[in-house]
Amino acid sequence: MYFAALLARTEDGWEARDTELDNVETLDDLADLAREASADEDTVLVLIEQEDVWFGVVRVDGEDDPRIYVSDASAAARSSYGEILLTDELLGRDPDDELEDLDALDLDGTEEGGEEAEDDSRDGLGPIPAGPVGEADLLADLGVGAARLRSLGEDGAPGEALSEIADALGAGEVLEAAR
């Protein structure tokens, strides 16, 4: 089960709303959705969780590029919503390398002359790291430091992470109302 919400920072505090990601196919789509939630180019957080598996935070500040944190990349890679967040840049991959990897594959998805590869990667194009990826300090100026954000995914209860983040931001009640 998934939950996704937008937290928009306004002059009056935080506003939250539950959101559907069915029409979101790319990170750009997600950033546009976040920007639509803010009339004055204020900070908007997109909070996504797959219950007890992983969570992600996307921060959009006006027209700046989105900043991303994912608690467990390998778990998120098995999720359609997680794949939106796991960009080549976030994973430290060069997109040109992926094209070269594709050229080395036969039509059946195996390397030329090789056995079928184990599925430990997204689309077979390289390993996905286990554990957190992204900018763990993306909420530091809002009161949630990198160490605290990383610990939320490690304590065995990622399903509670978004509530803890919202509480630290002073937005716990508005997030719970959106649930």
MARBA-3410 file (N, C-alpha, C, O; in Angstrom, 1 decimal):
179
0.8,-1.2,0.0,0.0,0.0,0.0,0.9,1.2,0.0,1.9,1.3,0.7 ~ 0.5,2.2,-0.8,1.3,3.4,-0.9,0.5,4.6,-0.3,-0.7,4.6,-0.3 ~ 1.2,5.6,0.1,0.7,6.9,0.5,1.6,8.0,-0.1,2.8,7.9,0.0 ~ 0.9,9.0,-0.6,1.7,10.1,-1.2,0.9,11.4,-0.8,-0.3,11.5,-0.9 ~ 1.7,12.4,-0.3,1.1,13.6,0.1,2.0,14.8,-0.3,3.3,14.6,-0.5
1.4,15.9,-0.5,2.2,17.2,-0.8,2.1,18.0,0.5,1.0,18.2,1.0 ~ 3.2,18.5,1.0,3.3,19.5,2.1,3.8,20.8,1.5,4.9,20.8,1.1 ~ 3.0,21.8,1.5,3.3,23.1,0.9,3.5,24.1,2.0,2.7,24.2,2.9 ~ 4.7,24.7,2.1,5.0,25.7,3.1,4.4,27.0,2.6,4.6,27.5,1.5 ~ 3.6,27.6,3.5,2.9,28.9,3.2,3.3,29.9,4.3,3.9,29.6,5.3
2.8,31.1,4.1,3.0,32.1,5.2,2.3,31.7,6.5,2.7,32.1,7.6 ~ 1.2,31.0,6.4,0.4,30.5,7.5,0.9,29.2,8.1,0.2,28.7,9.0 ~ 1.9,28.6,7.6,2.4,27.3,8.0,2.3,26.3,6.9,2.4,26.7,5.7 ~ 2.2,25.1,7.2,2.2,24.0,6.3,0.8,23.6,5.9,-0.1,23.6,6.7 ~ 0.6,23.4,4.6,-0.7,22.8,4.1,-0.4,21.5,3.5,0.6,21.3,2.8
-1.2,20.5,3.8,-1.0,19.1,3.3,-2.2,18.7,2.5,-3.4,19.0,2.8 ~ -1.9,17.8,1.5,-3.0,17.2,0.8,-2.5,15.8,0.3,-1.4,15.7,-0.2 ~ -3.4,14.9,0.4,-3.2,13.6,-0.2,-3.2,13.7,-1.7,-3.9,14.6,-2.2 ~ -2.3,13.0,-2.4,-2.3,13.2,-3.8,-2.1,11.8,-4.5,-1.6,10.9,-3.9 ~ -2.7,11.8,-5.7,-2.6,10.6,-6.5,-1.4,10.7,-7.5,-1.2,11.8,-8.0
-0.6,9.7,-7.7,0.5,9.7,-8.6,0.3,8.9,-9.8,1.2,8.6,-10.5 ~ -1.0,8.5,-10.1,-1.3,7.7,-11.2,-0.9,8.3,-12.5,-0.5,7.6,-13.5 ~ -0.9,9.6,-12.7,-0.6,10.3,-13.9,0.9,10.8,-14.0,1.3,11.4,-14.9 ~ 1.6,10.5,-12.9,3.0,10.9,-12.8,3.9,9.8,-13.4,3.9,8.7,-12.9 ~ 4.6,10.1,-14.4,5.5,9.1,-15.0,7.0,9.4,-14.9,7.8,8.5,-15.0
7.3,10.7,-14.6,8.7,11.1,-14.5,8.9,12.0,-13.3,8.0,12.5,-12.7 ~ 10.2,12.3,-13.0,10.5,13.2,-11.9,10.0,14.6,-12.3,9.6,15.3,-11.4 ~ 10.1,15.0,-13.6,9.6,16.3,-14.0,8.1,16.4,-13.8,7.6,17.5,-13.3 ~ 7.3,15.4,-14.1,5.9,15.4,-13.8,5.6,15.6,-12.3,4.8,16.4,-11.9 ~ 6.4,14.9,-11.5,6.3,15.0,-10.0,6.6,16.4,-9.5,5.9,17.0,-8.7
7.7,17.0,-10.1,8.1,18.4,-9.7,7.0,19.4,-10.1,6.7,20.3,-9.4 ~ 6.4,19.2,-11.3,5.3,20.1,-11.8,4.1,20.0,-10.9,3.5,21.0,-10.6 ~ 3.8,18.7,-10.4,2.7,18.6,-9.5,2.9,19.3,-8.2,2.0,19.9,-7.6 ~ 4.2,19.2,-7.7,4.5,19.9,-6.5,4.5,21.5,-6.7,4.0,22.2,-5.8 ~ 4.9,21.9,-7.8,4.9,23.4,-8.1,3.5,23.9,-8.1,3.2,25.1,-7.7
2.6,23.1,-8.6,1.2,23.5,-8.7,0.5,23.7,-7.3,-0.5,24.4,-7.2 ~ 1.1,23.0,-6.3,0.6,23.1,-5.0,1.0,24.4,-4.3,0.5,24.7,-3.2 ~ 1.9,25.2,-4.8,2.4,26.4,-4.2,2.2,27.6,-5.1,2.7,27.6,-6.2 ~ 1.4,28.6,-4.6,1.1,29.7,-5.4,2.3,30.7,-5.5,2.5,31.4,-6.5 ~ 3.2,30.7,-4.5,4.2,31.7,-4.4,5.6,31.1,-4.5,6.6,31.7,-4.0
5.8,29.9,-5.2,7.1,29.3,-5.3,7.7,29.0,-4.0,8.9,29.0,-3.8 ~ 6.9,28.7,-3.0,7.4,28.3,-1.7,7.9,26.8,-1.7,7.7,26.1,-2.7 ~ 8.5,26.4,-0.6,8.9,25.0,-0.5,7.7,24.1,-0.5,6.8,24.3,0.2 ~ 7.8,23.0,-1.3,6.8,21.9,-1.4,7.6,20.6,-1.2,8.6,20.4,-1.9 ~ 7.1,19.8,-0.3,7.7,18.5,-0.1,6.7,17.4,-0.6,5.5,17.5,-0.3
7.2,16.5,-1.4,6.4,15.4,-1.8,6.8,14.2,-1.0,8.0,13.8,-1.0 ~ 5.9,13.6,-0.2,6.2,12.5,0.7,5.6,11.3,0.2,4.4,11.3,-0.1 ~ 6.4,10.2,0.0,5.9,9.0,-0.6,6.4,7.9,0.3,7.5,7.8,0.7 ~ 5.4,6.9,0.6,5.9,5.8,1.4,5.2,4.5,0.8,4.0,4.5,0.4 ~ 5.9,3.4,0.8,5.3,2.1,0.6,5.4,1.5,2.0,6.5,1.3,2.6
4.3,1.3,2.6,4.1,0.9,4.0,5.2,-0.2,4.4,5.3,-1.3,3.8 ~ 5.9,0.2,5.4,7.0,-0.7,6.0,8.0,-1.2,5.1,8.7,-2.2,5.3 ~ 8.2,-0.5,3.9,9.2,-1.0,3.0,10.2,0.1,2.7,11.4,-0.1,2.9 ~ 9.8,1.3,2.3,10.6,2.4,1.9,9.8,3.7,2.0,8.6,3.7,1.9 ~ 10.6,4.8,2.1,9.9,6.1,1.9,10.8,7.0,1.1,12.1,6.8,1.0
10.2,8.1,0.5,11.0,9.0,-0.2,10.5,10.4,0.0,9.3,10.7,0.3 ~ 11.4,11.4,0.0,11.1,12.8,0.1,11.7,13.5,-1.1,12.8,13.4,-1.4 ~ 10.8,14.3,-1.7,11.2,15.2,-2.8,11.0,16.6,-2.4,9.8,16.9,-2.0 ~ 12.0,17.4,-2.5,11.8,18.8,-2.1,11.9,19.7,-3.4,12.9,19.5,-4.2 ~ 10.9,20.5,-3.6,10.9,21.4,-4.7,10.8,22.8,-4.2,9.8,23.2,-3.5
11.8,23.6,-4.5,11.8,25.1,-4.1,11.7,25.9,-5.4,12.7,26.1,-6.1 ~ 10.5,26.4,-5.7,10.3,27.2,-6.8,10.7,26.5,-8.1,10.3,25.3,-8.3 ~ 11.5,27.1,-8.9,11.9,26.5,-10.2,13.2,25.7,-10.1,13.7,25.2,-11.1 ~ 13.8,25.6,-8.9,15.0,24.8,-8.7,14.8,23.4,-9.0,13.7,22.9,-8.9 ~ 15.9,22.7,-9.4,15.7,21.2,-9.6,15.3,20.5,-8.3,15.7,21.0,-7.2
14.5,19.5,-8.4,14.0,18.8,-7.2,15.2,18.1,-6.5,16.2,17.7,-7.2 ~ 15.1,18.1,-5.2,16.1,17.4,-4.4,15.4,16.1,-3.8,14.3,16.2,-3.5 ~ 16.1,15.0,-3.8,15.5,13.7,-3.5,16.3,13.0,-2.5,17.5,13.0,-2.4 ~ 15.5,12.3,-1.6,16.1,11.3,-0.7,15.2,10.1,-0.7,13.9,10.2,-0.6 ~ 15.8,8.9,-0.8,15.0,7.6,-0.8,15.7,6.8,0.3,16.9,6.6,0.3
14.9,6.2,1.2,15.4,5.5,2.3,16.0,4.1,2.0,16.9,3.7,2.6 ~ 15.5,3.5,0.9,16.1,2.2,0.5,15.9,2.1,-1.0,14.8,1.8,-1.5 ~ 17.0,2.3,-1.7,16.9,2.3,-3.2,16.6,1.0,-3.8,15.8,0.9,-4.7 ~ 17.1,-0.1,-3.2,16.8,-1.4,-3.8,15.3,-1.8,-3.6,14.8,-2.4,-4.5 ~ 14.7,-1.4,-2.5,13.3,-1.6,-2.4,12.5,-0.7,-3.3,11.5,-1.2,-3.9
12.9,0.5,-3.4,12.2,1.5,-4.2,12.2,1.1,-5.7,11.3,1.4,-6.4 ~ 13.3,0.5,-6.1,13.5,0.1,-7.5,12.5,-0.9,-7.9,12.2,-1.1,-9.1 ~ 11.9,-1.6,-7.0,10.9,-2.6,-7.3,9.5,-2.0,-7.3,8.5,-2.7,-7.3 ~ 9.4,-0.7,-7.2,8.1,0.0,-7.1,8.0,1.0,-8.3,9.0,1.7,-8.6 ~ 6.9,1.1,-8.9,6.7,2.1,-10.0,6.9,3.5,-9.5,7.5,4.3,-10.2
6.5,3.8,-8.3,6.7,5.2,-7.8,8.1,5.4,-7.4,8.7,6.5,-7.6 ~ 8.8,4.4,-6.9,10.2,4.5,-6.5,11.0,4.7,-7.7,12.0,5.4,-7.7 ~ 10.7,4.0,-8.8,11.5,4.2,-10.1,11.5,5.6,-10.6,12.4,6.1,-11.2 ~ 10.4,6.3,-10.3,10.3,7.8,-10.7,11.4,8.6,-10.0,12.0,9.5,-10.6 ~ 11.7,8.2,-8.7,12.7,8.9,-7.9,14.1,8.5,-8.2,15.0,9.3,-8.0
14.3,7.3,-8.6,15.7,6.8,-8.8,16.3,7.2,-10.2,16.4,6.3,-11.1 ~ 16.6,8.4,-10.3,17.2,8.9,-11.5,18.6,8.5,-11.6,19.3,8.0,-10.7 ~ 19.2,8.5,-12.9,20.6,8.2,-13.1,21.5,9.0,-12.2,22.4,8.6,-11.6 ~ 21.2,10.3,-12.1,22.0,11.2,-11.3,22.0,10.8,-9.9,23.0,10.8,-9.2 ~ 20.8,10.5,-9.3,20.7,10.1,-7.9,21.5,8.8,-7.7,22.1,8.6,-6.6
21.5,7.9,-8.6,22.2,6.6,-8.5,23.7,6.7,-8.9,24.4,5.7,-8.8 ~ 24.1,7.9,-9.4,25.5,8.1,-9.7,25.9,7.4,-11.0,27.0,6.9,-11.2 ~ 24.9,7.3,-11.9,25.1,6.6,-13.2,25.2,7.6,-14.3,24.6,8.7,-14.3 ~ 26.0,7.3,-15.3,26.0,8.1,-16.6,25.0,7.4,-17.6,25.2,6.3,-17.9 ~ 24.0,8.2,-18.0,23.0,7.6,-18.9,23.7,7.1,-20.2,23.1,6.1,-20.8
24.8,7.6,-20.6,25.5,7.1,-21.8,26.0,5.7,-21.6,26.0,4.8,-22.5 ~ 26.4,5.3,-20.3,26.8,4.0,-20.0,25.7,3.0,-20.2,26.0,1.9,-20.6 ~ 24.5,3.4,-19.9,23.3,2.5,-20.0,23.1,2.1,-21.5,22.8,1.0,-21.8 ~ 23.3,3.1,-22.4,23.1,2.8,-23.8,24.2,1.8,-24.3,23.9,0.9,-25.1 ~ 25.4,1.9,-23.8,26.4,1.0,-24.1,26.1,-0.4,-23.6,26.3,-1.4,-24.2
25.5,-0.5,-22.3,25.1,-1.7,-21.8,24.0,-2.4,-22.6,24.1,-3.6,-22.8 ~ 23.1,-1.6,-23.1,22.0,-2.1,-24.0,22.6,-2.7,-25.3,22.1,-3.7,-25.7 ~ 23.6,-2.1,-25.8,24.2,-2.5,-27.1,24.9,-3.9,-26.9,25.0,-4.7,-27.8 ~ 25.3,-4.2,-25.6,26.0,-5.5,-25.4,25.0,-6.6,-25.1,25.4,-7.8,-25.0 ~ 23.7,-6.3,-25.0,22.7,-7.3,-24.7,22.1,-7.9,-26.0,21.9,-7.2,-27.0
21.9,-9.2,-26.0,21.1,-9.8,-27.1,19.7,-9.5,-26.9,19.3,-9.0,-25.9 ~ 18.9,-9.8,-27.8,17.4,-9.5,-27.8,16.7,-10.2,-26.6,15.7,-9.8,-26.1 ~ 17.3,-11.3,-26.1,16.7,-12.0,-25.0,17.0,-11.4,-23.6,16.6,-12.0,-22.6 ~ 17.8,-10.4,-23.6,18.2,-9.7,-22.4,19.5,-10.2,-21.7,19.8,-9.8,-20.7 ~ 20.2,-11.2,-22.4,21.4,-11.7,-21.9,22.6,-11.0,-22.6,22.5,-10.6,-23.7
23.7,-11.1,-21.9,24.9,-10.5,-22.5,25.3,-11.5,-23.6,25.1,-12.7,-23.6 ~ 25.9,-10.9,-24.6,26.4,-11.8,-25.8,27.2,-12.9,-25.2,28.3,-12.7,-24.6 ~ 26.8,-14.1,-25.6,27.6,-15.3,-25.2,27.4,-15.6,-23.7,28.2,-16.5,-23.2 ~ 26.6,-15.0,-23.0,26.5,-15.3,-21.5,25.2,-15.9,-21.1,24.2,-15.9,-21.9 ~ 25.1,-16.3,-19.9,23.9,-16.8,-19.2,23.0,-15.6,-18.9,23.5,-14.5,-18.9
21.7,-15.9,-18.6,20.9,-14.8,-18.2,21.4,-14.2,-16.9,21.8,-15.0,-16.0 ~ 21.4,-12.9,-16.8,21.9,-12.3,-15.6,20.9,-12.3,-14.5,19.7,-12.3,-14.7 ~ 21.4,-12.3,-13.2,20.5,-12.2,-12.1,19.8,-10.9,-12.0,20.4,-9.9,-12.5 ~ 18.6,-10.8,-11.6,17.9,-9.5,-11.6,18.1,-8.8,-10.3,17.2,-8.7,-9.4 ~ 19.3,-8.2,-10.2,19.6,-7.4,-9.0,19.7,-5.9,-9.4,20.3,-5.1,-8.6
19.1,-5.5,-10.5,19.1,-4.1,-10.9,17.9,-3.7,-11.6,17.0,-4.6,-11.9 ~ 17.7,-2.5,-11.7,16.5,-1.9,-12.5,16.7,-2.1,-13.9,17.7,-1.6,-14.5 ~ 15.8,-2.8,-14.6,15.9,-3.1,-16.0,17.2,-3.7,-16.5,17.5,-3.7,-17.6 ~ 17.9,-4.4,-15.5,19.1,-5.1,-15.9,20.3,-4.1,-16.3,21.2,-4.6,-17.0 ~ 20.2,-2.8,-16.0,21.2,-1.9,-16.5,22.2,-1.4,-15.4,22.8,-0.4,-15.6
22.4,-2.2,-14.4,23.3,-1.8,-13.4,22.8,-2.0,-12.0,21.6,-2.0,-11.8 ~ 23.7,-2.2,-11.1,23.2,-2.5,-9.7,22.5,-1.3,-9.0,22.9,-0.1,-9.3 ~ 21.6,-1.5,-8.2,20.9,-0.5,-7.4,21.4,-0.7,-6.0,21.3,-1.8,-5.5 ~ 21.9,0.3,-5.4,22.5,0.1,-4.0,21.4,-0.2,-3.0,20.3,0.4,-3.1 ~ 21.7,-1.0,-2.0,20.8,-1.2,-0.9,21.0,-0.1,0.0,22.1,0.5,0.2
19.9,0.4,0.7,20.0,1.4,1.6,19.7,2.8,1.0,19.2,2.9,-0.1 ~ 19.9,3.8,1.8,19.5,5.2,1.4,20.4,5.8,0.3,21.6,5.5,0.1 ~ 19.7,6.6,-0.6,20.4,7.4,-1.6,19.8,8.8,-1.6,18.7,9.0,-1.2 ~ 20.6,9.7,-2.1,20.1,11.0,-2.3,20.7,12.0,-1.3,21.7,11.7,-0.6 ~ 20.0,13.1,-1.2,20.5,14.2,-0.3,19.8,14.1,1.1,18.7,14.6,1.3
20.5,13.5,2.0,20.0,13.3,3.3,19.8,14.6,4.1,19.1,14.7,5.1 ~ 20.5,15.7,3.6,20.4,17.0,4.3,19.3,17.9,3.7,19.3,19.1,4.0 ~ 18.5,17.4,2.8,17.5,18.2,2.1,16.5,18.9,3.1,15.8,19.8,2.7 ~ 16.4,18.4,4.3,15.4,19.0,5.2,16.2,19.6,6.4,15.5,20.1,7.4 ~ 17.5,19.7,6.4,18.3,20.3,7.5,17.8,21.7,7.9,17.7,22.0,9.1
17.6,22.5,6.9,17.2,23.9,7.3,15.8,24.0,7.8,15.3,25.0,8.3 ~ 15.0,22.9,7.7,13.7,22.8,8.3,13.6,22.0,9.6,12.5,21.9,10.2 ~ 14.8,21.6,10.1,14.8,21.0,11.4,15.0,19.5,11.4,15.0,18.9,12.5 ~ 15.2,18.9,10.3,15.4,17.4,10.2,16.8,17.2,9.5,16.9,17.3,8.3 ~ 17.8,17.0,10.4,19.1,16.8,9.9,19.3,15.5,9.1,18.5,14.6,9.2
20.5,15.4,8.5,20.8,14.2,7.7,20.8,12.9,8.5,20.3,11.9,8.1 ~ 21.4,13.0,9.7,21.5,11.8,10.6,20.1,11.3,11.0,19.8,10.1,11.0 ~ 19.3,12.3,11.3,17.9,11.9,11.7,17.1,11.3,10.6,16.4,10.3,10.8 ~ 17.2,11.9,9.4,16.5,11.4,8.2,17.0,9.9,7.9,16.2,9.1,7.7 ~ 18.3,9.7,7.9,18.8,8.4,7.7,18.3,7.4,8.7,18.1,6.2,8.4
18.3,7.8,9.9,17.9,6.9,11.0,16.4,6.4,10.9,16.0,5.4,11.4 ~ 15.6,7.2,10.3,14.2,6.9,10.1,14.0,5.6,9.3,13.0,4.9,9.5 ~ 14.8,5.4,8.3,14.7,4.2,7.5,15.4,3.0,8.1,15.1,1.9,7.7 ~ 16.2,3.2,9.1,17.0,2.1,9.7,16.3,1.5,10.9,16.7,0.4,11.3 ~ 15.4,2.2,11.5,14.8,1.7,12.7,13.8,0.7,12.6,13.1,0.3,13.5
13.6,0.2,11.4,12.6,-0.9,11.1,11.2,-0.5,11.0,10.3,-1.3,10.9 ~ 10.9,0.8,10.9,9.6,1.3,10.8,9.5,2.4,9.8,9.1,3.5,10.2 ~ 9.8,2.2,8.5,9.8,3.2,7.6,8.3,3.8,7.4,8.1,4.9,6.9 ~ 7.3,3.0,7.7,6.0,3.4,7.6,5.6,4.6,8.5,4.7,5.3,8.3 ~ 6.4,4.8,9.6,6.2,5.9,10.5,7.1,7.1,10.2,6.9,8.1,10.8
7.9,7.0,9.2,8.9,8.0,8.9,8.3,9.3,8.5,8.7,10.4,9.0 ~ 7.3,9.2,7.6,6.7,10.5,7.2,6.0,11.2,8.3,6.0,12.5,8.3 ~ 5.4,10.5,9.2,4.7,11.2,10.4,5.8,11.8,11.2,5.6,12.9,11.7 ~ 6.9,11.2,11.4,8.0,11.8,12.2,8.6,13.0,11.6,8.9,14.0,12.2 ~ 8.7,12.9,10.3,9.2,14.1,9.5,8.3,15.3,9.7,8.6,16.4,10.0
7.0,15.0,9.4,6.0,16.0,9.5,5.9,16.6,10.9,5.8,17.8,11.1 ~ 6.0,15.8,11.9,6.0,16.3,13.3,7.2,17.2,13.6,7.0,18.3,14.2 ~ 8.4,16.8,13.1,9.5,17.7,13.2,9.4,19.0,12.5,10.0,20.0,13.0 ~ 8.6,19.0,11.4,8.4,20.3,10.7,7.3,21.1,11.3,7.1,22.2,10.9 ~ 6.6,20.5,12.2,5.4,21.2,12.8,4.2,21.0,11.9,3.2,21.8,12.0
4.2,20.0,11.1,3.1,19.7,10.2,2.4,18.4,10.4,1.7,17.9,9.5 ~ 2.6,17.8,11.6,2.1,16.5,11.9,0.6,16.4,11.8,0.0,15.5,11.2 ~ -0.1,17.4,12.3,-1.5,17.4,12.3,-2.1,17.5,10.9,-3.1,16.9,10.6 ~ -1.5,18.4,10.1,-2.1,18.6,8.8,-1.8,17.4,7.9,-2.6,17.1,7.0 ~ -0.7,16.7,8.1,-0.4,15.5,7.4,-1.4,14.4,7.7,-1.9,13.7,6.9
-1.6,14.2,9.0,-2.6,13.2,9.5,-4.0,13.5,9.0,-4.7,12.6,8.7 ~ -4.3,14.7,8.9,-5.6,15.1,8.3,-5.7,14.7,6.8,-6.8,14.4,6.3 ~ -4.6,14.8,6.1,-4.6,14.4,4.7,-4.7,12.9,4.5,-5.1,12.5,3.5 ~ -4.2,12.2,5.5,-4.3,10.7,5.4,-5.7,10.3,5.4,-6.0,9.1,5.3
END
